[in-house]
Amino acid sequence: MTRVGWIGAGIMGKAMGRNLMKHGFSLHLYARHPHKVEDIIAEGAILHDTIADCVRFCDVVITMVGFPDDVREVYQGEAGILAHARTGQLLIDMTTSSPKLAKELAEQGEQKGLRVLDAPVTGGDVGAREGTLTILIGGSEADVHAAMPLFAAMGEHIHHCGPAGCGQHMKLANQIMIAGALSGVSEALAYIQKQGMDPQEMIDDLKAGAAGSRQLELLGPKMVKRDLAPGFFVKHFIKDMRLADEEAEEDGLCLNVLQTVLRNFEQLAAEGHGEDGTQSVITRYLHEKQDL
């Protein structure tokens, strides 16, 4: 049985880890806050006290943490993954992170005889639970092939996007599109509300047409109900948009829509919504306490 070390068992990571166990992988965890993984430990996952112990015991190590600085810490720190991984070990970072950092980790891994992939995902908490994620991979074709049984346990749409960093670039393109779509849904719902019409009817009437999107179908009803519970945190979406904006700026691109949405979300976080789901952007348009 392949032993998979998992670092970063949050909303997405825990669900993905469960799917690995369902497909026969042995799941080993390192968690900064062990009480947050008591449920999955009760289901059969094994908790390790340190990253070093988790890495040394496992065949493959997967990370899914919050921010690029977290990625640096768990990989490059004195007690991190690169310091304790074995020659030939497969390391997969599924965090949405910096393409430059992905390339850096791949180069450092190669120097140590390690195989490193960047493999961020899209599909949200629903896709993570149901094992239907889209997985976007950067790295060598041989390493992607070796990791395919793992990816197949967690997702349905698995794409090798190119060499190291390309998985991250593709994910940032995804986030650029979501920024516009999510804001468009919010503005349309606000518009319909101001006309005295039923916003849920708007969703039902338009979801099969040209304006239909997963943002409309999945997050639109949450906006109507003012359900702000996170499937994807505002603070993490801000991180993704900043990464995309920085990469675009370095390439001489001005992404006006992205920059506008980023400013809205930064204000949203300043108003106390950083730990809420991205659908809370509706509060930037409508401030009533009642449902839409």
C-alpha positions as CSV (number, residue, x, y, z in Angstrom):
1,M,0.0,0.0,0.0
2,T,1.4,3.4,-1.0
3,R,1.9,5.7,2.0
4,V,1.0,9.2,1.3
5,G,2.1,12.0,3.6
6,W,-0.3,15.0,3.6
7,I,0.5,18.4,5.0
8,G,-2.3,20.9,5.0
9,A,-5.6,19.2,5.9
10,G,-8.0,22.2,5.6
11,I,-11.4,22.3,4.0
12,M,-10.1,21.1,0.7
13,G,-7.2,19.0,1.8
14,K,-9.1,16.9,4.3
15,A,-11.7,16.0,1.7
16,M,-9.0,15.1,-0.8
17,G,-7.2,13.0,1.8
18,R,-10.4,11.1,2.4
19,N,-10.7,10.2,-1.2
20,L,-7.2,8.9,-1.2
21,M,-8.1,6.6,1.7
22,K,-11.2,5.4,-0.2
23,H,-8.9,4.4,-3.1
24,G,-6.7,2.3,-0.9
25,F,-3.8,4.7,-0.1
26,S,-2.5,4.9,3.5
27,L,-2.8,8.5,4.6
28,H,-0.3,10.1,7.0
29,L,-0.8,13.6,8.3
30,Y,1.2,16.4,9.8
31,A,-1.0,19.2,11.2
32,R,-0.1,22.4,13.0
33,H,-3.4,22.0,14.9
34,P,-3.9,18.3,15.6
35,H,-7.4,18.8,17.1
36,K,-8.6,20.0,13.6
37,V,-7.8,16.5,12.1
38,E,-9.3,14.3,14.9
39,D,-12.2,13.3,12.6
40,I,-10.1,12.0,9.8
41,I,-7.7,10.3,12.2
42,A,-10.7,8.5,13.6
43,E,-11.4,7.4,10.0
44,G,-8.0,5.8,9.7
45,A,-5.4,8.5,8.9
46,I,-2.2,8.4,10.9
47,L,-0.9,11.6,12.6
48,H,2.8,12.4,12.8
49,D,4.4,14.9,15.3
50,T,6.7,16.5,12.8
51,I,7.1,17.1,9.1
52,A,10.3,15.2,9.2
53,D,8.7,12.0,10.6
54,C,5.8,12.3,8.1
55,V,8.2,12.7,5.1
56,R,10.6,9.9,6.2
57,F,7.8,7.4,6.7
58,C,6.0,8.0,3.4
59,D,6.5,7.2,-0.3
60,V,4.8,10.4,-1.6
61,V,4.3,13.7,0.1
62,I,1.5,16.1,-0.9
63,T,1.1,19.6,0.4
64,M,-1.9,21.9,0.3
65,V,-1.3,24.9,2.6
66,G,-2.6,28.5,2.5
67,F,0.0,30.9,1.1
68,P,3.3,30.9,-0.7
69,D,5.1,31.7,2.6
70,D,3.6,28.5,4.0
71,V,4.9,26.6,1.1
72,R,8.4,28.0,1.6
73,E,8.3,27.0,5.3
74,V,7.1,23.4,4.8
75,Y,9.5,22.8,2.0
76,Q,12.6,24.9,2.6
77,G,12.7,25.3,6.3
78,E,15.3,23.5,8.4
79,A,12.7,21.1,9.6
80,G,11.0,21.0,6.1
81,I,10.4,18.5,3.4
82,L,13.5,19.1,1.3
83,A,15.7,18.6,4.2
84,H,14.3,15.1,5.0
85,A,13.0,13.7,1.7
86,R,14.7,10.6,0.3
87,T,16.3,10.4,-3.2
88,G,13.7,9.6,-5.7
89,Q,10.8,10.6,-3.5
90,L,7.8,12.2,-5.2
91,L,6.7,15.6,-3.8
92,I,3.5,17.3,-5.0
93,D,2.4,20.8,-4.0
94,M,-1.3,21.3,-4.6
95,T,-1.4,24.8,-3.0
96,T,-2.3,27.6,-5.4
97,S,1.0,29.4,-5.2
98,S,3.6,31.3,-7.1
99,P,4.8,29.9,-10.4
100,K,8.3,31.2,-9.6
101,L,8.3,29.3,-6.3
102,A,7.1,26.2,-8.1
103,K,10.1,26.4,-10.5
104,E,12.4,27.1,-7.5
105,L,11.2,24.0,-5.6
106,A,11.5,21.9,-8.7
107,E,15.1,23.0,-9.3
108,Q,16.0,22.5,-5.6
109,G,14.4,19.1,-5.7
110,E,16.3,18.1,-8.8
111,Q,19.6,19.0,-7.2
112,K,18.7,16.6,-4.4
113,G,17.4,13.8,-6.6
114,L,13.8,14.5,-5.8
115,R,10.8,14.6,-8.1
116,V,8.6,17.7,-7.6
117,L,5.3,18.6,-9.2
118,D,3.1,21.7,-8.8
119,A,-0.6,20.6,-9.1
120,P,-3.1,23.2,-7.9
121,V,-6.8,22.3,-8.3
122,T,-10.1,23.9,-9.2
123,G,-13.6,22.7,-8.4
124,G,-14.1,24.0,-4.9
125,D,-15.1,22.1,-1.7
126,V,-17.8,20.2,-3.6
127,G,-15.3,18.9,-6.1
128,A,-12.9,18.0,-3.3
129,R,-15.6,16.0,-1.5
130,E,-16.9,14.3,-4.6
131,G,-13.5,13.5,-6.1
132,T,-14.3,15.5,-9.3
133,L,-11.6,18.2,-9.1
134,T,-9.7,19.6,-12.1
135,I,-6.0,19.1,-11.4
136,L,-3.5,21.3,-13.3
137,I,0.0,19.9,-13.2
138,G,3.5,21.4,-13.9
139,G,6.5,19.1,-14.1
140,S,8.0,16.3,-16.1
141,E,5.8,13.9,-18.0
142,A,7.4,10.9,-16.3
143,D,6.6,12.2,-12.8
144,V,3.1,13.1,-13.8
145,H,2.6,9.5,-15.1
146,A,3.9,8.2,-11.8
147,A,1.5,10.3,-9.8
148,M,-1.5,9.6,-12.0
149,P,-3.1,7.0,-9.6
150,L,-3.1,9.6,-6.8
151,F,-4.6,12.3,-9.1
152,A,-7.2,9.9,-10.3
153,A,-8.3,9.3,-6.7
154,M,-8.9,13.0,-6.2
155,G,-10.1,14.4,-9.5
156,E,-11.8,13.7,-12.8
157,H,-10.1,16.2,-15.1
158,I,-6.3,15.8,-15.0
159,H,-4.2,18.0,-17.2
160,H,-0.4,18.1,-17.7
161,C,0.1,21.8,-18.5
162,G,3.8,21.8,-19.1
163,P,7.1,22.1,-17.1
164,A,7.4,23.2,-13.5
165,G,5.3,26.3,-12.8
166,C,2.8,25.7,-15.6
167,G,0.3,24.2,-13.3
168,Q,0.3,27.4,-11.2
169,H,0.1,29.6,-14.3
170,M,-3.0,27.7,-15.5
171,K,-4.6,27.9,-12.1
172,L,-4.0,31.7,-12.0
173,A,-5.7,32.0,-15.4
174,N,-8.6,30.1,-13.8
175,Q,-8.8,32.6,-10.9
176,I,-8.7,35.5,-13.3
177,M,-11.8,34.1,-15.0
178,I,-13.6,33.4,-11.7
179,A,-12.9,37.0,-10.5
180,G,-15.0,38.4,-13.4
181,A,-17.7,35.7,-13.3
182,L,-18.2,35.9,-9.5
183,S,-18.4,39.7,-9.6
184,G,-20.8,39.5,-12.6
185,V,-23.2,37.2,-10.6
186,S,-23.1,39.6,-7.6
187,E,-23.9,42.6,-9.8
188,A,-26.7,40.9,-11.6
189,L,-28.3,39.7,-8.4
190,A,-28.0,43.2,-7.0
191,Y,-29.6,44.7,-10.1
192,I,-32.5,42.2,-10.0
193,Q,-33.0,42.9,-6.3
194,K,-33.3,46.7,-7.0
195,Q,-36.0,46.0,-9.6
196,G,-38.1,44.3,-7.0
197,M,-37.7,40.9,-8.8
198,D,-36.9,37.5,-7.4
199,P,-33.1,36.8,-7.4
200,Q,-33.6,33.1,-7.2
201,E,-35.8,33.2,-10.2
202,M,-33.0,35.0,-12.0
203,I,-30.7,32.2,-11.3
204,D,-33.2,29.6,-12.4
205,D,-34.1,31.5,-15.6
206,L,-30.5,32.3,-16.7
207,K,-28.3,29.4,-15.6
208,A,-28.9,27.4,-18.9
209,G,-28.2,30.4,-21.1
210,A,-25.1,32.2,-22.3
211,A,-24.5,33.7,-18.9
212,G,-24.7,30.4,-17.1
213,S,-21.6,29.5,-15.0
214,R,-20.7,27.4,-12.0
215,Q,-20.4,30.6,-10.0
216,L,-24.0,31.3,-10.8
217,E,-25.2,27.8,-10.0
218,L,-23.1,27.1,-6.9
219,L,-22.6,30.5,-5.3
220,G,-25.7,32.4,-6.6
221,P,-28.1,30.5,-4.2
222,K,-25.7,31.1,-1.3
223,M,-25.7,34.8,-2.1
224,V,-29.6,34.8,-2.1
225,K,-29.7,33.1,1.3
226,R,-26.8,35.2,2.6
227,D,-25.0,32.0,3.4
228,L,-21.4,33.2,3.8
229,A,-19.9,29.9,5.1
230,P,-16.6,29.3,3.3
231,G,-16.1,26.7,0.6
232,F,-13.2,28.9,-0.5
233,F,-12.0,31.7,1.8
234,V,-12.0,35.4,0.7
235,K,-8.4,35.7,2.1
236,H,-7.2,32.9,-0.2
237,F,-8.9,34.3,-3.2
238,I,-7.2,37.7,-2.5
239,K,-3.9,35.8,-2.4
240,D,-4.6,34.2,-5.8
241,M,-5.6,37.4,-7.5
242,R,-2.5,39.2,-6.2
243,L,-0.3,36.4,-7.6
244,A,-2.0,36.7,-10.9
245,D,-1.8,40.5,-11.0
246,E,1.9,40.4,-10.1
247,E,2.7,37.9,-12.8
248,A,0.7,39.9,-15.4
249,E,2.4,43.1,-14.4
250,E,5.8,41.5,-14.9
251,D,4.7,40.5,-18.4
252,G,3.5,44.0,-19.2
253,L,-0.2,43.1,-19.0
254,C,-2.8,45.4,-17.4
255,L,-5.7,43.2,-16.2
256,N,-8.3,45.9,-15.4
257,V,-11.2,43.7,-14.4
258,L,-8.9,41.6,-12.1
259,Q,-7.6,44.7,-10.5
260,T,-11.1,46.1,-9.8
261,V,-12.3,42.8,-8.4
262,L,-9.1,42.5,-6.2
263,R,-9.8,46.0,-4.7
264,N,-13.4,45.0,-3.9
265,F,-12.2,41.8,-2.2
266,E,-9.5,43.6,-0.3
267,Q,-12.2,46.0,1.0
268,L,-14.4,43.0,1.8
269,A,-11.6,41.5,3.9
270,A,-11.1,44.9,5.6
271,E,-14.8,44.8,6.6
272,G,-14.2,41.5,8.4
273,H,-15.0,38.9,5.7
274,G,-11.6,37.4,5.2
275,E,-12.7,34.1,6.8
276,D,-16.0,34.0,4.8
277,G,-16.6,32.4,1.5
278,T,-16.1,34.3,-1.8
279,Q,-19.9,34.6,-2.2
280,S,-19.7,37.2,0.5
281,V,-18.8,39.7,-2.2
282,I,-22.6,40.2,-2.5
283,T,-22.3,42.3,0.6
284,R,-20.3,44.9,-1.3
285,Y,-23.5,45.6,-3.3
286,L,-26.3,45.0,-0.9
287,H,-26.0,45.8,2.8
288,E,-29.5,44.7,3.9
289,K,-29.4,42.2,6.8
290,Q,-32.4,40.2,5.3
291,D,-32.1,37.7,2.5
292,L,-32.0,39.0,-1.0
